Amino acid sequence: MAELLRLLSLQDSSTRVVMLSTAGLAIAASMVGSLAMLRRRALVGDAVAHASLPGICLAWFVAGDRSLAVLLLGAFVLGLACMATMALVQRLTNAREDATTAIAISGFFGLGIVLSRMIQNQPGGNRAGLDGFLFGKAASAVTSDAWLVLAVAGLVVAIVLALRKEFGLLCFDRDFAVGMGRPVQRLDGLLLVLVALVTVAGLPSVGVVLVVALLVIPPAAARCWSASLGSMLAVAAAIGAVSAIIGTGLSAVLPPPSGAVGGGWPTGPMIVLTAALLFVLSLLVAPERGVLITMWRRHRRRAAEPSMGSTG
């Protein structure tokens, strides 16, 4: 416990870098994910995450550089290409959005696996560090990587706060927003770009497989506590930040599993598990939509009905 308190108080320099970057990322992802969930675009981040793997590989082929900024730029470009592909397929075939999302996830991720294997087979390919993008490797983040992630997260949060009312109209009443002359097409496109930015920025921390959890779990938990967009954004950001801080701290202080090789508990999965636990607690005890609270209210109402009948 003393070691955990020391880490949570940011006295350890290496953990401070990881904790600040993951907390900033989680706040941005939770806020953007809230808008995406209300807009019924929650799984777009999953498609972008899987499409980012071939983008990272292509960036490595073109630039021959393991710089995080270069690799994330390649991931962002392929993420935008994935969203464009989904829109094109949906327009040409009239397929449902879930079908186009599944096509994009499987196709782009398959391409990424092939390209990553090609890199691994090249001289020096084993040192490319691409495996870290599959499941995340937040513990190895350096200060420059943390500043890059925090810069992206800060930009995303600033845009969401500046356009909160416009995004609210887009999510809750698109037709009314059109009638008021709001540029709904541009706002919708900007929201998708923000999803892509946050998704790509989260790859070093939680990886391709788990990054969508930061976009979905905190907003889903916040939905249990809030009834308005403003409160949902605030609660989701708080849940995301708490998940990142506790998950990072636990991964640093928990003893490694028996027989583990190469370190202790991974940071990204610990963050996701913490967020999932907070979602379960929210689902059970939240005053607005909590399961236990709802059952208690029904029990009170049923218990009051006989007494009301006898009084009448």
Helices and strands as residue ranges (DSSP letters): H 2-8, H 13-38, H 44-63, H 68-93, H 97-120, G 125-127, H 132-135, G 138-140, H 143-162, H 164-172, H 174-179, H 184-201, H 203-225, H 229-253, H 267-285, H 291-311
